[in-house]
Amino acid sequence: MGKVPIAYIEIGVFAHATEDEEKVLEAARSLIPKEHLENVTFKKRRLKGDYGNPITFFKTKIRDIQVIEGIVENLSLNLSQDDKERVLREFDLRLDKGSLYIRLDKQLALKKNLRLCRSDPLHVKIRFKAKKAQKVAEICRQVGIIP
């Protein structure tokens, strides 16, 4: 893939009291190539919901270029053409100061199926070294995240 001009990727996910934390983590880890899983650690934070219900938030920040390239390749290969077109249509809404935000269905990710969603997602933040929207869009096209 060559060196991708990405500074880091953050993956975050909430595990609600009714969810199995290990399964939620497995869904988040599905974005990461198997050969790099041992190099990626998720930090765990305990939170409380609106009604005092326990929520766990898992987050990781990945700076290793090989892991980044693997995640980008995974997104490129496994996002549907419709989802890629949606990212392109919503590009201005998803981009903020050089960071592209993508929300993926965590239930489907558990089954190794990557789909965009809005509710209770896996949060993916891709921080590009470039800041200008046009340059970020060009990079996203080159790596196959948008058509």
N, C-alpha and C positions, 0 to 999 in steps of 0.2 A: 504494500500500500504506500510505501514511502513515508517520510516523516510528516505526520499530520500536525498542522499548526494549532494545536489545542494545549492550553496550559494545564487544565485538569478537568475531571468529570466528578460531579457529586451525585451520589444516589442516596435518596432518603425514602423511608417508608414508615407508616404508622401501623402498629399492631394493636387492635382494639381488644378489650377484655374477652370478647367472644371468639377471638382468633388464636390459633396456635402460633406462638412466636417463631418457632423453628420453621414452620411452613411459610410464614411471611418472609423470613430471612432467605429461605430457599428461593422464593420468587424473586427477591432482589438479586441474589447471587446468579440467577439464570441469565443475567445480562453480561456476566463476566466469563471470559473463556475459562474452561475447566483447568487448563494448565497454569492459570494465574490465581486461582481461588485462594491458595494458601498464602499469597502475598497481600491479600486484601482483608482488612479488619473493619468491622462495623462497630461504631460506638453506640452505646445503648443509653437512652435517657428515659426515666420514668416521669410521666406527666399525668395530670388529672383532666378528665373531660368536663363538659359543662355541668354535669350532674354528679361530679365526684368519681365517675367511673375511671378505672385505671387504663392508661394508654401508654404504650411503649413506642418510642421513636428510635429507629435505627438509621444511622447515617455513616457514609464513608466518603472520603475525598481521595481520588486516585490521580497521581501525578506521573506514574510510571508509563512511559510512552508505549511500551509493548502492550500493556493492559488497556490503555486508551484506544490504541489501534484495534484491539480485539473487540472492545465494546462497540466502537463505531462500525466495524465490519458486521457485527451481530445486528445492529440496528439497520444497516444498509441491506443486509440479506433477508431480514425477517419482518421488517415493516412492510405492509401491503402497499401496492401502488396507490390505492385510495388514501391511506394514511399519509404517505409521502406528499401527495397532492394537497391534503389538508394542512400539513405543516407548512407547505409553500403558501397556500392561501392565507394562513394565519401568521405568516412569518413575522410581520411587524408586531403582532401581539405577543409572540413567543420570544422575541429577542429584546434584551435589555442590557445595554452597555457591554456588548461583546459576549453575552451569555445567552445561549439558546435553551429554553425550558420545554421539556417534553414530559407528558404524563402518560404512563402506561398502565393498562389493566393488570393489577397484581394477581388476580385469580387466573387469568389466561397465561401470565408469565410463569406461573407455577407449572403450567403444562408446556412450557417452552414456546408459547405463542405470543408474539409481541403485537399489541394493538393499542392505539390511542384510546384514552378515556378521560372522563372529567371527575368522576366520583371515586373516592378512596383509592387513589392511584399509587404507583411507584413514581417518585419524583426524580427526574433526571435533569441535571444542569450541566450543560457542556460549555465550559469557559474557553473561548477562542483567544488566541494571542492578538488577533485583529479585533478592532473595535467597530469599524464601519460596517453597517448592515450589508452593503453591496459586497464587500470582501468576504464577510461571513457566509452570505448566500452562495458565493462562488465556491468556497471551500465545501459547503454542504452539498452542492451539486457534484463536485469532484469525488467526494467520498460516498455519494449515493444516499444521503439522508433525504434530499429533495430531488424531484425530477428535473 
